[in-house]
């Protein structure tokens, strides 16, 4: 449904996008995730038609909507937009805002589609209220309904939850995913928030300095990052030094680890790197399990209370540090020594 093919874009001498490519299948929700200045908003503006690209091509539903020297105007692309500030019309009530893009429909059909959208986003009882009378979450739902009402081929969402508090942001991100899936809508979100990206998207592109570092499922971005940059950007973890053994396992301060996936070996065994090769092994907090009967012992150096869990920073005997998520009823004191065991399903090693 969306093909972003070898796109480059620059502002003056500053190259903002460098040969970027990604695809979305019909009904798939994608996300461009990265910090400010990485190029994600530029990509969204190019898809919407607000800017002319310098190189590459953009296709929506098989139609080429943009290439150097030729592009369809924004209104010809059948793309819906949900802006960061929602951009609702203050002089129109909720129903009129949603119906704004339905002028081509006959009156009865326009009313039917508006009522359908109001029900979909849970705003039927608010149809006659005005934007200033709504909460931020309600305004977000109206903006989403207005964008979906004309049945666009593609929906673009520009940091749609950034103006909401954390608790409401998490709740609405799940609701928005459910609504998009109900409609079978292909959508692309841009955000700097990993929690939003992982809650909504089927596939996420990690962006850095105008490039997509990895385009993958949230699960694989977390457990199978293809580079140190992705590993360090996504989630929490540490890189623990290790050496490759003759049998392909990796020797670390936590013992021998196997089942290792490496970028250099295209997912193969570390044996392909050769015995004695220095590597760094990525360990996530969920890889280190608190177990009083475990074979390993570490000292609690720091801890952060997160409600249901503590995130412990643990120092091993050799001075190395690892992270562990522990149920919060295990409230250990700083300096206390606790037992550990490994529960490593996806070990990723990077050559030093």
C-alpha positions as CSV (number, residue, x, y, z in Angstrom):
1,X,0.0,0.0,0.0
2,X,3.0,2.3,0.7
3,X,6.3,2.1,-1.0
4,X,9.1,4.6,-0.1
5,X,11.8,3.8,-2.6
6,X,15.4,5.1,-2.3
7,X,14.2,8.5,-1.2
8,X,16.7,11.3,-0.6
9,X,15.9,14.8,0.6
10,X,18.0,17.8,1.5
11,X,17.6,21.4,2.6
12,X,20.3,23.4,1.0
13,X,23.5,21.5,1.8
14,X,22.1,19.5,4.6
15,X,21.1,16.0,3.6
16,X,18.1,15.0,5.7
17,X,17.2,11.6,4.2
18,X,19.8,9.3,2.7
19,X,18.5,6.6,0.2
20,X,15.7,5.6,2.6
21,X,13.4,2.6,1.6
22,X,10.6,0.9,3.4
23,X,7.2,-0.7,2.5
24,X,3.8,-1.2,4.2
25,X,1.4,-3.9,3.2
26,X,-2.4,-3.2,3.1
27,X,-3.7,-3.1,6.7
28,X,-0.3,-2.8,8.2
29,X,0.6,-0.2,10.8
30,X,4.2,1.2,10.5
31,X,6.2,3.6,12.6
32,X,9.2,5.8,12.1
33,X,10.9,6.0,15.5
34,X,13.8,8.3,16.3
35,X,15.0,11.4,18.1
36,X,14.5,15.0,16.8
37,X,16.3,15.8,13.6
38,X,16.5,12.2,12.4
39,X,14.4,12.8,9.3
40,X,11.1,11.0,10.3
41,X,8.9,14.1,10.0
42,X,10.4,14.9,6.6
43,X,9.5,11.4,5.4
44,X,5.9,12.0,6.5
45,X,5.7,15.4,4.8
46,X,7.0,13.9,1.6
47,X,4.4,11.1,1.7
48,X,1.6,13.7,2.4
49,X,2.8,15.9,-0.6
50,X,3.9,18.9,1.5
51,X,7.4,18.7,0.1
52,X,9.0,17.7,-3.3
53,X,11.5,15.0,-3.0
54,X,15.0,15.2,-4.4
55,X,15.5,11.6,-5.4
56,X,13.6,8.3,-5.3
57,X,9.9,7.6,-5.6
58,X,6.8,7.2,-3.4
59,X,4.0,4.9,-4.3
60,X,0.6,4.7,-2.6
61,X,-1.7,1.8,-3.6
62,X,0.5,1.1,-6.6
63,X,0.3,4.7,-7.9
64,X,3.5,6.8,-8.1
65,X,2.6,9.9,-6.2
66,X,6.0,11.5,-6.1
67,X,9.3,11.4,-8.0
68,X,11.8,14.1,-9.0
69,X,10.0,16.5,-11.4
70,X,6.5,15.0,-11.0
71,X,4.2,14.6,-8.1
72,X,0.5,14.5,-7.3
73,X,-0.9,17.3,-5.1
74,X,-1.8,16.4,-1.5
75,X,-5.5,16.3,-2.1
76,X,-5.1,13.8,-5.0
77,X,-3.2,11.2,-2.9
78,X,-6.2,10.0,-0.8
79,X,-4.1,10.3,2.4
80,X,-5.6,11.0,5.8
81,X,-3.7,13.1,8.4
82,X,-3.8,13.3,12.2
83,X,-1.6,16.3,13.3
84,X,0.2,16.8,16.5
85,X,-2.1,19.6,17.6
86,X,-5.2,17.8,16.2
87,X,-6.1,20.9,14.0
88,X,-9.8,20.7,14.8
89,X,-12.0,23.6,13.5
90,X,-13.0,25.5,16.7
91,X,-16.2,27.0,15.1
92,X,-17.5,23.5,14.2
93,X,-19.0,20.9,16.6
94,X,-17.7,17.4,16.8
95,X,-20.1,16.0,14.2
96,X,-19.3,18.8,11.8
97,X,-15.6,18.4,12.2
98,X,-15.9,14.7,11.4
99,X,-18.2,15.4,8.4
100,X,-15.9,18.1,7.0
101,X,-14.2,15.8,4.5
102,X,-17.4,14.2,3.3
103,X,-18.8,17.0,1.2
104,X,-18.9,14.8,-1.9
105,X,-21.4,12.5,-0.2
106,X,-25.2,13.0,-0.3
107,X,-26.7,14.3,2.9
108,X,-28.1,11.0,4.2
109,X,-24.9,9.1,3.4
110,X,-22.8,11.9,5.0
111,X,-24.9,11.7,8.2
112,X,-24.6,7.9,8.2
113,X,-20.8,7.9,7.9
114,X,-20.5,10.6,10.5
115,X,-22.6,8.6,13.0
116,X,-20.5,5.5,12.2
117,X,-17.3,7.3,13.0
118,X,-18.7,8.8,16.2
119,X,-19.6,5.3,17.4
120,X,-16.2,3.9,16.3
121,X,-14.3,6.4,18.4
122,X,-16.8,6.4,21.3
123,X,-17.9,10.0,20.9
124,X,-21.6,9.5,20.0
125,X,-22.8,11.4,23.1
126,X,-20.4,14.3,22.3
127,X,-21.6,15.1,18.8
128,X,-22.8,18.6,19.5
129,X,-20.0,19.7,21.7
130,X,-17.2,22.0,20.5
131,X,-13.4,21.3,20.6
132,X,-12.8,23.7,23.5
133,X,-15.3,21.7,25.5
134,X,-13.4,18.4,25.1
135,X,-10.4,16.9,26.9
136,X,-7.2,16.2,25.0
137,X,-8.0,12.6,24.6
138,X,-11.4,13.4,23.2
139,X,-10.0,15.8,20.7
140,X,-7.5,13.2,19.6
141,X,-10.4,10.8,19.0
142,X,-12.3,13.4,16.9
143,X,-9.2,14.1,14.9
144,X,-8.8,10.4,14.2
145,X,-12.4,10.0,13.2
146,X,-12.2,13.0,10.9
147,X,-9.2,11.5,9.1
148,X,-10.8,8.1,8.8
149,X,-14.2,9.3,7.6
150,X,-13.4,9.7,3.9
151,X,-11.8,6.2,3.8
152,X,-8.3,7.2,2.8
153,X,-5.9,4.7,1.3
154,X,-3.3,5.6,3.9
155,X,-3.4,7.4,7.3
156,X,-0.4,9.4,8.5
157,X,-0.1,10.3,12.2
158,X,2.4,13.0,13.3
159,X,3.3,12.6,17.0
160,X,-0.4,12.3,17.8
161,X,0.0,11.7,21.5
162,X,2.8,14.2,22.4
163,X,0.4,16.7,24.0
164,X,-1.1,14.1,26.4
165,X,0.0,12.9,29.8
166,X,1.8,9.5,30.0
167,X,-1.1,7.5,31.4
168,X,-3.6,8.8,28.8
169,X,-1.0,8.4,26.1
170,X,-0.6,4.7,26.8
171,X,-4.4,4.1,27.0
172,X,-5.1,5.9,23.8
173,X,-2.3,4.3,21.8
174,X,-3.9,0.9,22.4
175,X,-7.4,2.3,21.5
176,X,-6.0,3.8,18.3
177,X,-4.5,0.5,17.2
178,X,-7.8,-1.2,17.8
179,X,-9.6,1.4,15.7
180,X,-7.2,1.2,12.9
181,X,-7.3,-2.6,12.8
182,X,-11.1,-2.5,12.9
183,X,-11.1,-0.3,9.8
184,X,-8.4,-2.3,8.1
185,X,-6.4,0.9,7.7
186,X,-2.8,1.1,6.5
187,X,-1.1,3.7,8.7
188,X,2.3,5.3,9.3
189,X,3.1,6.9,12.6
190,X,6.1,9.1,13.5
191,X,7.2,9.4,17.1
192,X,10.2,9.7,19.4
193,X,8.4,7.5,22.0
194,X,9.3,3.8,22.0
195,X,6.3,2.9,24.1
196,X,3.9,4.4,21.6
197,X,5.7,2.8,18.7
198,X,5.7,-0.7,20.2
199,X,2.0,-0.3,21.4
200,X,0.7,0.7,18.0
201,X,2.9,-0.6,15.2
202,X,3.3,-3.9,13.5
203,X,6.6,-2.8,12.1
204,X,9.0,-0.1,13.2
205,X,11.8,1.7,11.5
206,X,14.6,3.0,13.8
207,X,15.9,6.2,12.2
208,X,19.2,7.9,12.8
209,X,20.9,10.7,10.9
210,X,18.6,10.4,7.9
211,X,18.8,6.6,7.5
212,X,16.7,3.6,8.6
213,X,19.0,1.6,10.8
214,X,16.5,-1.3,11.0
215,X,13.0,-1.9,9.8
216,X,11.5,-4.8,11.7
217,X,8.9,-6.0,14.2
218,X,9.1,-4.5,17.7
219,X,9.9,-8.0,19.0
220,X,12.9,-8.4,16.7
221,X,14.1,-4.8,17.3
222,X,14.3,-5.6,21.0
223,X,15.6,-9.2,20.9
224,X,17.5,-9.2,17.5
225,X,19.0,-5.7,16.9
226,X,21.3,-5.7,13.9
227,X,23.7,-3.1,15.2
228,X,24.9,-1.6,18.5
229,X,23.1,1.7,17.6
230,X,19.8,-0.1,17.5
231,X,20.6,-2.2,20.6
232,X,21.4,0.9,22.6
233,X,18.4,2.9,21.3
234,X,15.7,0.3,21.9
235,X,14.9,-0.7,25.5
236,X,17.4,-1.1,28.3
237,X,20.4,-3.4,28.5
238,X,24.1,-3.7,28.9
239,X,26.9,-4.9,26.6
240,X,28.9,-7.5,28.4
241,X,32.5,-8.4,27.2
242,X,33.0,-12.0,26.1
243,X,35.3,-14.3,24.1
244,X,34.3,-16.9,21.5
245,X,35.2,-20.5,22.6
246,X,36.1,-23.4,20.3
247,X,32.6,-24.8,20.4
248,X,31.0,-21.4,19.3
249,X,29.7,-20.5,22.7
250,X,30.7,-17.2,24.4
251,X,32.5,-17.0,27.7
252,X,31.4,-14.1,29.9
253,X,31.4,-13.1,33.5
254,X,28.1,-14.8,33.8
255,X,29.3,-18.1,32.4
256,X,29.1,-19.7,28.9
257,X,26.3,-18.5,26.6
258,X,25.1,-20.2,23.5
259,X,22.4,-19.8,20.9
260,X,24.2,-16.6,19.9
261,X,22.9,-14.5,17.0
262,X,25.4,-12.1,15.4
263,X,25.2,-9.4,12.8
264,X,28.5,-10.4,11.3
265,X,27.4,-14.0,10.8
266,X,23.9,-13.3,9.5
267,X,22.3,-14.9,12.5
268,X,24.7,-17.9,12.6
269,X,26.8,-19.3,15.4
270,X,29.6,-17.3,16.9
271,X,31.9,-20.2,15.9
272,X,32.0,-18.5,12.5
273,X,33.8,-15.6,14.1
274,X,36.7,-17.9,15.3
275,X,37.9,-19.0,18.6
276,X,39.2,-16.2,20.8
277,X,37.4,-13.4,19.0
278,X,36.4,-10.6,21.4
279,X,32.7,-9.8,21.4
280,X,30.1,-7.8,23.4
281,X,27.0,-9.6,24.3
282,X,23.7,-7.7,24.7
283,X,21.8,-8.7,27.9
284,X,18.4,-7.2,28.6
285,X,17.0,-6.8,32.2
286,X,14.6,-9.8,31.5
287,X,17.6,-12.0,30.7
288,X,18.8,-11.8,34.4
289,X,16.4,-13.5,36.8
290,X,16.5,-13.1,40.6
291,X,16.7,-16.5,42.1
292,X,18.0,-17.1,45.7
293,X,19.0,-20.6,44.7
294,X,20.7,-19.4,41.5
295,X,24.3,-20.2,40.6
296,X,25.4,-16.6,40.4
297,X,25.7,-13.9,43.1
298,X,25.7,-10.1,42.5
299,X,25.5,-7.0,44.7
300,X,22.6,-4.5,44.5
301,X,24.3,-1.2,43.5
302,X,21.2,0.8,42.5
303,X,17.5,0.3,42.1
304,X,14.5,2.1,40.7
305,X,11.0,1.4,41.9
306,X,8.5,1.0,39.0
307,X,5.4,-0.1,40.8
308,X,5.1,-3.8,39.9
309,X,8.9,-4.2,39.5
310,X,12.2,-2.9,40.6
311,X,14.9,-2.3,38.0
312,X,18.1,-3.4,39.8
313,X,21.6,-2.4,38.7
314,X,23.7,-5.4,39.9
315,X,27.5,-5.5,40.2
316,X,29.2,-8.9,39.5
317,X,32.3,-10.2,41.3
318,X,34.5,-8.9,38.6
319,X,33.0,-5.4,38.6
320,X,30.8,-5.9,35.6
321,X,27.3,-4.5,35.8
322,X,24.0,-6.0,34.6
323,X,20.4,-5.0,34.9
324,X,17.5,-7.1,36.2
325,X,13.8,-6.6,36.5
326,X,12.5,-8.1,39.8
327,X,9.0,-8.2,41.2
328,X,8.6,-5.3,43.6
329,X,7.8,-7.5,46.6
330,X,11.5,-8.5,46.5
331,X,12.7,-5.2,48.0
332,X,16.5,-5.7,48.5
333,X,18.7,-3.1,50.2
334,X,21.6,-1.4,48.5
335,X,24.8,-3.4,49.1
336,X,22.8,-6.6,49.6
337,X,24.0,-9.7,47.6
338,X,21.3,-11.7,45.8
339,X,21.2,-14.9,43.8
340,X,20.8,-14.8,40.0
341,X,20.3,-17.2,37.1
342,X,20.2,-16.6,33.3
343,X,17.1,-17.0,31.2
344,X,18.4,-16.0,27.8
345,X,16.3,-16.8,24.8
346,X,17.9,-14.4,22.3
347,X,21.6,-13.7,22.8
348,X,23.1,-11.1,20.5
349,X,26.8,-10.6,20.2
350,X,28.7,-7.9,18.4
351,X,32.3,-8.1,17.3
352,X,34.5,-5.7,19.2
